Amino acid sequence: MRSAAEPHPQVEFRSGTAEATGLNTNCVDLITCCQSFHWFEPIATLQEFHRILRSGGRVA
């Protein structure tokens, strides 16, 4: 999907998975998953989401 994405100066593409994003703890305000969550391992993914979300962050 990264190779098909249009470059954008405010977007940084990284390798990772829903279960192991490689992002810093408490660094994300919003996580979006559009028609993809069913491909993820749910428990590990939700643990990762909780780890990377800032206080007051949201999952959509």
PDB file of N, CA, C, O and CB in Angstrom:
ATOM      1  N   MET A   1       0.831  -1.186   0.000  1.00  0.00           N
ATOM      2  CA  MET A   1       0.000   0.000   0.000  1.00  0.00           C
ATOM      3  C   MET A   1       0.878   1.253   0.000  1.00  0.00           C
ATOM      4  O   MET A   1       0.540   2.258  -0.626  1.00  0.00           O
ATOM      5  CB  MET A   1      -0.946  -0.004   1.214  1.00  0.00           C
ATOM      6  N   ARG A   2       1.992   1.182   0.699  1.00  0.00           N
ATOM      7  CA  ARG A   2       2.888   2.345   0.740  1.00  0.00           C
ATOM      8  C   ARG A   2       3.355   2.727  -0.659  1.00  0.00           C
ATOM      9  O   ARG A   2       3.428   3.911  -0.990  1.00  0.00           O
ATOM     10  CB  ARG A   2       4.102   2.057   1.637  1.00  0.00           C
ATOM     11  N   SER A   3       3.670   1.730  -1.481  1.00  0.00           N
ATOM     12  CA  SER A   3       4.176   2.026  -2.823  1.00  0.00           C
ATOM     13  C   SER A   3       3.099   2.665  -3.701  1.00  0.00           C
ATOM     14  O   SER A   3       3.425   3.352  -4.669  1.00  0.00           O
ATOM     15  CB  SER A   3       4.698   0.746  -3.485  1.00  0.00           C
ATOM     16  N   ALA A   4       1.837   2.453  -3.382  1.00  0.00           N
ATOM     17  CA  ALA A   4       0.745   3.038  -4.152  1.00  0.00           C
ATOM     18  C   ALA A   4       0.334   4.416  -3.631  1.00  0.00           C
ATOM     19  O   ALA A   4      -0.421   5.126  -4.294  1.00  0.00           O
ATOM     20  CB  ALA A   4      -0.449   2.109  -4.136  1.00  0.00           C
ATOM     21  N   ALA A   5       0.821   4.795  -2.460  1.00  0.00           N
ATOM     22  CA  ALA A   5       0.419   6.063  -1.835  1.00  0.00           C
ATOM     23  C   ALA A   5       1.107   7.244  -2.504  1.00  0.00           C
ATOM     24  O   ALA A   5       2.250   7.151  -2.952  1.00  0.00           O
ATOM     25  CB  ALA A   5       0.743   6.050  -0.334  1.00  0.00           C
ATOM     26  N   GLU A   6       0.391   8.344  -2.560  1.00  0.00           N
ATOM     27  CA  GLU A   6       0.963   9.586  -3.065  1.00  0.00           C
ATOM     28  C   GLU A   6       1.879  10.178  -1.992  1.00  0.00           C
ATOM     29  O   GLU A   6       1.497  10.219  -0.823  1.00  0.00           O
ATOM     30  CB  GLU A   6      -0.157  10.598  -3.466  1.00  0.00           C
ATOM     31  N   PRO A   7       3.066  10.634  -2.357  1.00  0.00           N
ATOM     32  CA  PRO A   7       3.935  11.300  -1.382  1.00  0.00           C
ATOM     33  C   PRO A   7       3.269  12.568  -0.852  1.00  0.00           C
ATOM     34  O   PRO A   7       2.532  13.241  -1.572  1.00  0.00           O
ATOM     35  CB  PRO A   7       5.303  11.640  -2.017  1.00  0.00           C
ATOM     36  N   HIS A   8       3.534  12.884   0.402  1.00  0.00           N
ATOM     37  CA  HIS A   8       3.001  14.094   1.012  1.00  0.00           C
ATOM     38  C   HIS A   8       4.031  14.601   2.010  1.00  0.00           C
ATOM     39  O   HIS A   8       4.571  13.810   2.783  1.00  0.00           O
ATOM     40  CB  HIS A   8       1.617  13.831   1.703  1.00  0.00           C
ATOM     41  N   PRO A   9       4.317  15.896   2.014  1.00  0.00           N
ATOM     42  CA  PRO A   9       5.365  16.421   2.887  1.00  0.00           C
ATOM     43  C   PRO A   9       5.084  16.263   4.383  1.00  0.00           C
ATOM     44  O   PRO A   9       6.014  16.310   5.188  1.00  0.00           O
ATOM     45  CB  PRO A   9       5.573  17.861   2.585  1.00  0.00           C
ATOM     46  N   GLN A  10       3.830  16.077   4.764  1.00  0.00           N
ATOM     47  CA  GLN A  10       3.493  15.948   6.183  1.00  0.00           C
ATOM     48  C   GLN A  10       3.198  14.510   6.597  1.00  0.00           C
ATOM     49  O   GLN A  10       2.684  14.267   7.689  1.00  0.00           O
ATOM     50  CB  GLN A  10       2.303  16.814   6.504  1.00  0.00           C
ATOM     51  N   VAL A  11       3.522  13.562   5.728  1.00  0.00           N
ATOM     52  CA  VAL A  11       3.267  12.155   6.025  1.00  0.00           C
ATOM     53  C   VAL A  11       4.578  11.392   5.991  1.00  0.00           C
ATOM     54  O   VAL A  11       5.360  11.505   5.047  1.00  0.00           O
ATOM     55  CB  VAL A  11       2.254  11.546   5.023  1.00  0.00           C
ATOM     56  N   GLU A  12       4.803  10.612   7.043  1.00  0.00           N
ATOM     57  CA  GLU A  12       5.982   9.746   7.106  1.00  0.00           C
ATOM     58  C   GLU A  12       5.501   8.304   7.095  1.00  0.00           C
ATOM     59  O   GLU A  12       4.722   7.904   7.959  1.00  0.00           O
ATOM     60  CB  GLU A  12       6.852  10.044   8.382  1.00  0.00           C
ATOM     61  N   PHE A  13       5.954   7.527   6.134  1.00  0.00           N
ATOM     62  CA  PHE A  13       5.569   6.129   6.026  1.00  0.00           C
ATOM     63  C   PHE A  13       6.610   5.275   6.752  1.00  0.00           C
ATOM     64  O   PHE A  13       7.812   5.495   6.604  1.00  0.00           O
ATOM     65  CB  PHE A  13       5.434   5.700   4.533  1.00  0.00           C
ATOM     66  N   ARG A  14       6.139   4.287   7.547  1.00  0.00           N
ATOM     67  CA  ARG A  14       7.015   3.393   8.300  1.00  0.00           C
ATOM     68  C   ARG A  14       6.543   1.964   8.160  1.00  0.00           C
ATOM     69  O   ARG A  14       5.360   1.707   7.937  1.00  0.00           O
ATOM     70  CB  ARG A  14       7.069   3.794   9.779  1.00  0.00           C
ATOM     71  N   SER A  15       7.473   1.035   8.293  1.00  0.00           N
ATOM     72  CA  SER A  15       7.110  -0.381   8.330  1.00  0.00           C
ATOM     73  C   SER A  15       6.620  -0.731   9.724  1.00  0.00           C
ATOM     74  O   SER A  15       7.150  -0.226  10.713  1.00  0.00           O
ATOM     75  CB  SER A  15       8.311  -1.281   7.927  1.00  0.00           C
ATOM     76  N   GLY A  16       5.621  -1.584   9.810  1.00  0.00           N
ATOM     77  CA  GLY A  16       5.103  -2.032  11.095  1.00  0.00           C
ATOM     78  C   GLY A  16       3.824  -2.815  10.873  1.00  0.00           C
ATOM     79  O   GLY A  16       3.360  -2.984   9.745  1.00  0.00           O
ATOM     80  N   THR A  17       3.270  -3.284  11.971  1.00  0.00           N
ATOM     81  CA  THR A  17       1.985  -3.991  11.935  1.00  0.00           C
ATOM     82  C   THR A  17       1.070  -3.366  12.963  1.00  0.00           C
ATOM     83  O   THR A  17       1.509  -2.571  13.794  1.00  0.00           O
ATOM     84  CB  THR A  17       2.160  -5.519  12.203  1.00  0.00           C
ATOM     85  N   ALA A  18      -0.189  -3.720  12.911  1.00  0.00           N
ATOM     86  CA  ALA A  18      -1.132  -3.208  13.903  1.00  0.00           C
ATOM     87  C   ALA A  18      -0.729  -3.646  15.305  1.00  0.00           C
ATOM     88  O   ALA A  18      -0.950  -2.928  16.280  1.00  0.00           O
ATOM     89  CB  ALA A  18      -2.557  -3.683  13.588  1.00  0.00           C
ATOM     90  N   GLU A  19      -0.139  -4.828  15.392  1.00  0.00           N
ATOM     91  CA  GLU A  19       0.239  -5.389  16.697  1.00  0.00           C
ATOM     92  C   GLU A  19       1.589  -4.866  17.192  1.00  0.00           C
ATOM     93  O   GLU A  19       1.875  -4.945  18.386  1.00  0.00           O
ATOM     94  CB  GLU A  19       0.283  -6.908  16.615  1.00  0.00           C
ATOM     95  N   ALA A  20       2.407  -4.343  16.308  1.00  0.00           N
ATOM     96  CA  ALA A  20       3.741  -3.833  16.652  1.00  0.00           C
ATOM     97  C   ALA A  20       4.080  -2.689  15.705  1.00  0.00           C
ATOM     98  O   ALA A  20       4.771  -2.884  14.705  1.00  0.00           O
ATOM     99  CB  ALA A  20       4.827  -4.966  16.571  1.00  0.00           C
ATOM    100  N   THR A  21       3.587  -1.490  16.028  1.00  0.00           N
ATOM    101  CA  THR A  21       3.725  -0.352  15.127  1.00  0.00           C
ATOM    102  C   THR A  21       5.139   0.204  15.068  1.00  0.00           C
ATOM    103  O   THR A  21       5.543   0.763  14.048  1.00  0.00           O
ATOM    104  CB  THR A  21       2.786   0.732  15.540  1.00  0.00           C
ATOM    105  N   GLY A  22       5.893   0.056  16.146  1.00  0.00           N
ATOM    106  CA  GLY A  22       7.213   0.664  16.209  1.00  0.00           C
ATOM    107  C   GLY A  22       7.160   2.130  16.616  1.00  0.00           C
ATOM    108  O   GLY A  22       8.195   2.795  16.665  1.00  0.00           O
ATOM    109  N   LEU A  23       5.966   2.639  16.908  1.00  0.00           N
ATOM    110  CA  LEU A  23       5.815   4.029  17.329  1.00  0.00           C
ATOM    111  C   LEU A  23       6.146   4.183  18.810  1.00  0.00           C
ATOM    112  O   LEU A  23       6.108   3.218  19.575  1.00  0.00           O
ATOM    113  CB  LEU A  23       4.389   4.525  17.048  1.00  0.00           C
ATOM    114  N   ASN A  24       6.468   5.408  19.196  1.00  0.00           N
ATOM    115  CA  ASN A  24       6.733   5.698  20.603  1.00  0.00           C
ATOM    116  C   ASN A  24       5.455   5.599  21.427  1.00  0.00           C
ATOM    117  O   ASN A  24       4.356   5.756  20.895  1.00  0.00           O
ATOM    118  CB  ASN A  24       7.354   7.093  20.756  1.00  0.00           C
ATOM    119  N   THR A  25       5.595   5.342  22.702  1.00  0.00           N
ATOM    120  CA  THR A  25       4.464   5.318  23.630  1.00  0.00           C
ATOM    121  C   THR A  25       3.860   6.715  23.725  1.00  0.00           C
ATOM    122  O   THR A  25       4.584   7.711  23.737  1.00  0.00           O
ATOM    123  CB  THR A  25       4.906   4.814  25.034  1.00  0.00           C
ATOM    124  N   ASN A  26       2.539   6.783  23.793  1.00  0.00           N
ATOM    125  CA  ASN A  26       1.801   8.043  23.971  1.00  0.00           C
ATOM    126  C   ASN A  26       2.135   9.077  22.902  1.00  0.00           C
ATOM    127  O   ASN A  26       2.393  10.236  23.227  1.00  0.00           O
ATOM    128  CB  ASN A  26       2.094   8.625  25.341  1.00  0.00           C
ATOM    129  N   CYS A  27       2.135   8.679  21.641  1.00  0.00           N
ATOM    130  CA  CYS A  27       2.524   9.617  20.579  1.00  0.00           C
ATOM    131  C   CYS A  27       1.424   9.881  19.556  1.00  0.00           C
ATOM    132  O   CYS A  27       1.626  10.659  18.624  1.00  0.00           O
ATOM    133  CB  CYS A  27       3.736   9.095  19.868  1.00  0.00           C
ATOM    134  N   VAL A  28       0.258   9.242  19.714  1.00  0.00           N
ATOM    135  CA  VAL A  28      -0.777   9.305  18.679  1.00  0.00           C
ATOM    136  C   VAL A  28      -2.072   9.847  19.278  1.00  0.00           C
ATOM    137  O   VAL A  28      -2.479   9.450  20.370  1.00  0.00           O
ATOM    138  CB  VAL A  28      -1.013   7.907  18.047  1.00  0.00           C
ATOM    139  N   ASP A  29      -2.713  10.761  18.546  1.00  0.00           N
ATOM    140  CA  ASP A  29      -4.006  11.304  18.975  1.00  0.00           C
ATOM    141  C   ASP A  29      -5.184  10.534  18.393  1.00  0.00           C
ATOM    142  O   ASP A  29      -6.249  10.469  19.006  1.00  0.00           O
ATOM    143  CB  ASP A  29      -4.111  12.761  18.580  1.00  0.00           C
ATOM    144  N   LEU A  30      -4.995   9.949  17.206  1.00  0.00           N
ATOM    145  CA  LEU A  30      -6.090   9.279  16.522  1.00  0.00           C
ATOM    146  C   LEU A  30      -5.570   8.075  15.751  1.00  0.00           C
ATOM    147  O   LEU A  30      -4.577   8.160  15.029  1.00  0.00           O
ATOM    148  CB  LEU A  30      -6.815  10.248  15.579  1.00  0.00           C
ATOM    149  N   ILE A  31      -6.266   6.947  15.920  1.00  0.00           N
ATOM    150  CA  ILE A  31      -5.999   5.738  15.142  1.00  0.00           C
ATOM    151  C   ILE A  31      -7.253   5.448  14.338  1.00  0.00           C
ATOM    152  O   ILE A  31      -8.350   5.392  14.893  1.00  0.00           O
ATOM    153  CB  ILE A  31      -5.604   4.516  16.064  1.00  0.00           C
ATOM    154  N   THR A  32      -7.096   5.262  13.032  1.00  0.00           N
ATOM    155  CA  THR A  32      -8.235   4.897  12.188  1.00  0.00           C
ATOM    156  C   THR A  32      -7.987   3.541  11.543  1.00  0.00           C
ATOM    157  O   THR A  32      -6.876   3.235  11.110  1.00  0.00           O
ATOM    158  CB  THR A  32      -8.486   5.973  11.106  1.00  0.00           C
ATOM    159  N   CYS A  33      -9.026   2.749  11.488  1.00  0.00           N
ATOM    160  CA  CYS A  33      -8.992   1.439  10.825  1.00  0.00           C
ATOM    161  C   CYS A  33     -10.261   1.333  10.003  1.00  0.00           C
ATOM    162  O   CYS A  33     -11.351   1.175  10.553  1.00  0.00           O
ATOM    163  CB  CYS A  33      -8.874   0.246  11.864  1.00  0.00           C
ATOM    164  N   CYS A  34     -10.127   1.416   8.715  1.00  0.00           N
ATOM    165  CA  CYS A  34     -11.281   1.336   7.826  1.00  0.00           C
ATOM    166  C   CYS A  34     -11.286  -0.021   7.131  1.00  0.00           C
ATOM    167  O   CYS A  34     -10.458  -0.278   6.257  1.00  0.00           O
ATOM    168  CB  CYS A  34     -11.262   2.488   6.784  1.00  0.00           C
ATOM    169  N   GLN A  35     -12.190  -0.862   7.506  1.00  0.00           N
ATOM    170  CA  GLN A  35     -12.340  -2.185   6.918  1.00  0.00           C
ATOM    171  C   GLN A  35     -11.070  -3.022   7.010  1.00  0.00           C
ATOM    172  O   GLN A  35     -10.767  -3.790   6.097  1.00  0.00           O
ATOM    173  CB  GLN A  35     -12.754  -2.056   5.482  1.00  0.00           C
ATOM    174  N   SER A  36     -10.328  -2.880   8.100  1.00  0.00           N
ATOM    175  CA  SER A  36      -9.075  -3.636   8.228  1.00  0.00           C
ATOM    176  C   SER A  36      -8.944  -4.377   9.556  1.00  0.00           C
ATOM    177  O   SER A  36      -8.163  -5.325   9.645  1.00  0.00           O
ATOM    178  CB  SER A  36      -7.903  -2.705   8.066  1.00  0.00           C
ATOM    179  N   PHE A  37      -9.674  -3.981  10.579  1.00  0.00           N
ATOM    180  CA  PHE A  37      -9.457  -4.553  11.909  1.00  0.00           C
ATOM    181  C   PHE A  37      -9.622  -6.072  11.916  1.00  0.00           C
ATOM    182  O   PHE A  37      -8.970  -6.752  12.709  1.00  0.00           O
ATOM    183  CB  PHE A  37     -10.419  -3.929  12.906  1.00  0.00           C
ATOM    184  N   HIS A  38     -10.468  -6.611  11.064  1.00  0.00           N
ATOM    185  CA  HIS A  38     -10.689  -8.061  11.052  1.00  0.00           C
ATOM    186  C   HIS A  38      -9.429  -8.835  10.637  1.00  0.00           C
ATOM    187  O   HIS A  38      -9.357 -10.044  10.861  1.00  0.00           O
ATOM    188  CB  HIS A  38     -11.840  -8.404  10.104  1.00  0.00           C
ATOM    189  N   TRP A  39      -8.443  -8.168  10.043  1.00  0.00           N
ATOM    190  CA  TRP A  39      -7.183  -8.827   9.678  1.00  0.00           C
ATOM    191  C   TRP A  39      -6.190  -8.846  10.840  1.00  0.00           C
ATOM    192  O   TRP A  39      -5.202  -9.579  10.784  1.00  0.00           O
ATOM    193  CB  TRP A  39      -6.555  -8.126   8.475  1.00  0.00           C
ATOM    194  N   PHE A  40      -6.427  -8.066  11.880  1.00  0.00           N
ATOM    195  CA  PHE A  40      -5.500  -7.929  13.004  1.00  0.00           C
ATOM    196  C   PHE A  40      -5.759  -8.972  14.074  1.00  0.00           C
ATOM    197  O   PHE A  40      -6.872  -9.485  14.183  1.00  0.00           O
ATOM    198  CB  PHE A  40      -5.602  -6.541  13.604  1.00  0.00           C
ATOM    199  N   GLU A  41      -4.741  -9.292  14.870  1.00  0.00           N
ATOM    200  CA  GLU A  41      -4.919 -10.121  16.061  1.00  0.00           C
ATOM    201  C   GLU A  41      -5.475  -9.164  17.123  1.00  0.00           C
ATOM    202  O   GLU A  41      -4.748  -8.284  17.586  1.00  0.00           O
ATOM    203  CB  GLU A  41      -3.543 -10.834  16.532  1.00  0.00           C
ATOM    204  N   PRO A  42      -6.741  -9.314  17.519  1.00  0.00           N
ATOM    205  CA  PRO A  42      -7.426  -8.269  18.289  1.00  0.00           C
ATOM    206  C   PRO A  42      -6.794  -7.910  19.632  1.00  0.00           C
ATOM    207  O   PRO A  42      -6.649  -6.725  19.931  1.00  0.00           O
ATOM    208  CB  PRO A  42      -8.813  -8.690  18.528  1.00  0.00           C
ATOM    209  N   ILE A  43      -6.422  -8.868  20.432  1.00  0.00           N
ATOM    210  CA  ILE A  43      -5.892  -8.547  21.767  1.00  0.00           C
ATOM    211  C   ILE A  43      -4.565  -7.798  21.657  1.00  0.00           C
ATOM    212  O   ILE A  43      -4.389  -6.758  22.291  1.00  0.00           O
ATOM    213  CB  ILE A  43      -5.705  -9.836  22.601  1.00  0.00           C
ATOM    214  N   ALA A  44      -3.637  -8.314  20.863  1.00  0.00           N
ATOM    215  CA  ALA A  44      -2.337  -7.653  20.706  1.00  0.00           C
ATOM    216  C   ALA A  44      -2.492  -6.267  20.069  1.00  0.00           C
ATOM    217  O   ALA A  44      -1.774  -5.334  20.426  1.00  0.00           O
ATOM    218  CB  ALA A  44      -1.397  -8.524  19.852  1.00  0.00           C
ATOM    219  N   THR A  45      -3.423  -6.140  19.135  1.00  0.00           N
ATOM    220  CA  THR A  45      -3.642  -4.849  18.480  1.00  0.00           C
ATOM    221  C   THR A  45      -4.187  -3.831  19.459  1.00  0.00           C
ATOM    222  O   THR A  45      -3.700  -2.701  19.507  1.00  0.00           O
ATOM    223  CB  THR A  45      -4.597  -5.000  17.298  1.00  0.00           C
ATOM    224  N   LEU A  46      -5.185  -4.204  20.240  1.00  0.00           N
ATOM    225  CA  LEU A  46      -5.746  -3.262  21.212  1.00  0.00           C
ATOM    226  C   LEU A  46      -4.722  -2.876  22.274  1.00  0.00           C
ATOM    227  O   LEU A  46      -4.717  -1.734  22.733  1.00  0.00           O
ATOM    228  CB  LEU A  46      -6.983  -3.863  21.879  1.00  0.00           C
ATOM    229  N   GLN A  47      -3.859  -3.802  22.670  1.00  0.00           N
ATOM    230  CA  GLN A  47      -2.783  -3.466  23.608  1.00  0.00           C
ATOM    231  C   GLN A  47      -1.845  -2.432  22.985  1.00  0.00           C
ATOM    232  O   GLN A  47      -1.436  -1.480  23.650  1.00  0.00           O
ATOM    233  CB  GLN A  47      -1.992  -4.737  24.013  1.00  0.00           C
ATOM    234  N   GLU A  48      -1.508  -2.619  21.720  1.00  0.00           N
ATOM    235  CA  GLU A  48      -0.637  -1.665  21.027  1.00  0.00           C
ATOM    236  C   GLU A  48      -1.325  -0.320  20.879  1.00  0.00           C
ATOM    237  O   GLU A  48      -0.689   0.717  21.066  1.00  0.00           O
ATOM    238  CB  GLU A  48      -0.230  -2.205  19.647  1.00  0.00           C
ATOM    239  N   PHE A  49      -2.597  -0.311  20.550  1.00  0.00           N
ATOM    240  CA  PHE A  49      -3.337   0.946  20.441  1.00  0.00           C
ATOM    241  C   PHE A  49      -3.314   1.697  21.765  1.00  0.00           C
ATOM    242  O   PHE A  49      -3.077   2.904  21.786  1.00  0.00           O
ATOM    243  CB  PHE A  49      -4.786   0.685  20.004  1.00  0.00           C
ATOM    244  N   HIS A  50      -3.556   1.003  22.858  1.00  0.00           N
ATOM    245  CA  HIS A  50      -3.531   1.642  24.186  1.00  0.00           C
ATOM    246  C   HIS A  50      -2.148   2.194  24.491  1.00  0.00           C
ATOM    247  O   HIS A  50      -2.025   3.253  25.106  1.00  0.00           O
ATOM    248  CB  HIS A  50      -3.952   0.640  25.283  1.00  0.00           C
ATOM    249  N   ARG A  51      -1.122   1.498  24.073  1.00  0.00           N
ATOM    250  CA  ARG A  51       0.249   1.935  24.342  1.00  0.00           C
ATOM    251  C   ARG A  51       0.598   3.211  23.573  1.00  0.00           C
ATOM    252  O   ARG A  51       1.218   4.116  24.133  1.00  0.00           O
ATOM    253  CB  ARG A  51       1.234   0.824  23.979  1.00  0.00           C
ATOM    254  N   ILE A  52       0.213   3.294  22.310  1.00  0.00           N
ATOM    255  CA  ILE A  52       0.632   4.430  21.494  1.00  0.00           C
ATOM    256  C   ILE A  52      -0.287   5.648  21.606  1.00  0.00           C
ATOM    257  O   ILE A  52       0.125   6.760  21.277  1.00  0.00           O
ATOM    258  CB  ILE A  52       0.714   4.009  20.063  1.00  0.00           C
ATOM    259  N   LEU A  53      -1.536   5.453  22.070  1.00  0.00           N
ATOM    260  CA  LEU A  53      -2.468   6.575  22.182  1.00  0.00           C
ATOM    261  C   LEU A  53      -2.104   7.495  23.337  1.00  0.00           C
ATOM    262  O   LEU A  53      -1.779   7.044  24.435  1.00  0.00           O
ATOM    263  CB  LEU A  53      -3.891   6.064  22.358  1.00  0.00           C
ATOM    264  N   ARG A  54      -2.167   8.785  23.067  1.00  0.00           N
ATOM    265  CA  ARG A  54      -2.025   9.793  24.129  1.00  0.00           C
ATOM    266  C   ARG A  54      -3.286   9.772  24.987  1.00  0.00           C
ATOM    267  O   ARG A  54      -4.324   9.253  24.578  1.00  0.00           O
ATOM    268  CB  ARG A  54      -1.779  11.228  23.530  1.00  0.00           C
ATOM    269  N   SER A  55      -3.179  10.338  26.164  1.00  0.00           N
ATOM    270  CA  SER A  55      -4.352  10.493  27.021  1.00  0.00           C
ATOM    271  C   SER A  55      -5.416  11.279  26.273  1.00  0.00           C
ATOM    272  O   SER A  55      -5.128  12.346  25.731  1.00  0.00           O
ATOM    273  CB  SER A  55      -3.983  11.199  28.353  1.00  0.00           C
ATOM    274  N   GLY A  56      -6.628  10.775  26.235  1.00  0.00           N
ATOM    275  CA  GLY A  56      -7.709  11.419  25.503  1.00  0.00           C
ATOM    276  C   GLY A  56      -7.740  11.071  24.027  1.00  0.00           C
ATOM    277  O   GLY A  56      -8.596  11.564  23.292  1.00  0.00           O
ATOM    278  N   GLY A  57      -6.805  10.216  23.579  1.00  0.00           N
ATOM    279  CA  GLY A  57      -6.760   9.802  22.175  1.00  0.00           C
ATOM    280  C   GLY A  57      -7.960   8.946  21.820  1.00  0.00           C
ATOM    281  O   GLY A  57      -8.646   8.429  22.701  1.00  0.00           O
ATOM    282  N   ARG A  58      -8.209   8.797  20.544  1.00  0.00           N
ATOM    283  CA  ARG A  58      -9.384   8.074  20.055  1.00  0.00           C
ATOM    284  C   ARG A  58      -9.014   7.017  19.020  1.00  0.00           C
ATOM    285  O   ARG A  58      -8.006   7.131  18.323  1.00  0.00           O
ATOM    286  CB  ARG A  58     -10.386   9.049  19.457  1.00  0.00           C
ATOM    287  N   VAL A  59      -9.849   5.991  18.939  1.00  0.00           N
ATOM    288  CA  VAL A  59      -9.766   4.971  17.894  1.00  0.00           C
ATOM    289  C   VAL A  59     -11.055   5.054  17.090  1.00  0.00           C
ATOM    290  O   VAL A  59     -12.149   5.068  17.654  1.00  0.00           O
ATOM    291  CB  VAL A  59      -9.551   3.522  18.497  1.00  0.00           C
ATOM    292  N   ALA A  60     -10.921   5.109  15.777  1.00  0.00           N
ATOM    293  CA  ALA A  60     -12.113   5.158  14.918  1.00  0.00           C
ATOM    294  C   ALA A  60     -12.028   4.036  13.911  1.00  0.00           C
ATOM    295  O   ALA A  60     -12.924   3.881  13.082  1.00  0.00           O
ATOM    296  CB  ALA A  60     -12.246   6.535  14.197  1.00  0.00           C
TER     297      ALA A  60
END
